[in-house]
Amino acid sequence: MKDLKFEQKSSLSRLEAADQLSALAEALRHGGNVELRLGPGTMTLRVPDELRTEIEVEVGDGEIEMEIELKWPTAGSGAGAAS
């Protein structure tokens, strides 16, 4: 069972999507805490200097889907464990 799961779906213009990704990239670049605006609230996540990434692209049914996934251990869990 997940400790926490949040999912948000919305329609954005290309520029709005770029702004959202730029804000995330800038927060990652500065390190420490990443603050994400989610609907009417915000979520703050502590991001370590090293993390795992996965990029997935699927084409089919007249759509292109791109998922960008970032993963890192929670504080106090096996931070150095190989995957």
N, C-alpha and C positions, 0 to 999 in steps of 0.2 A: 504494500500500500504506500502511496506517495505521502510525504509529509505535507506537501502543499502543491497544488496545481492551479494555474491561472491561464485562461485562454481568452483571447480577444480577437474578434474578427470584425473588419470594417472595410469600407471602400474608400480609397484615397486617390487623389490625383498623383501623377508621376512625381511632381514636385513635392507634394506632402510626404510621399513615401521616401523620397531622397532626404528630406529634412529629418524625418524620423531616424533613418539609418545614420545620417551624419551626426545627430545628437548622441546616438549610441556609440558610434566610433570615437567621438571626441571624449566621451566619458571613459571608454576603455583605454584610450591613449593616455589619459591623466592618471589612471590607476586608482586603486583604493575602492571607493564606493561608486556604484553606477546607479543613478536615479532615473527610473523610467516613469514617464507619465502614462498612466493606464486609465482611460476614461476620466472620471472626476477626481481620481486620486493618484498617488504616486507609490512606487515600490522601490526600495533601496536595497541593492544587493552588493555584498562585498565580493570583489573579483580579484583573484590572485594574479601574480605576474605571468604564470603559465596556465594555459587551458587547452582543452582539446576542441577541435572543430570538425564539422562535417557539413559538406555542401551537397545537396541532392537536387537534381533537375529531372523532371518527368515531363514528357510530351505525349499527349494523347487526348482523345475526345474533344479536339478543337481548343485545348488549353495548354499552357505551359505553367508548370508549378515549380517554384524554386523554394527550397527550404534551407535556411542557414541555421545550424545548430551549434551552440557553444556549451561546453560542459566543463565543470570543475567540481572538486570534492567540497562538501560542506565542512565548516570548521569542526575540528575534532574527529573527522573520519580519516580513513587511511590515505592521507595526502601524499604521497610518494609511491603509492601502489601502482604497479604496472597494469595496463589494460590490454 
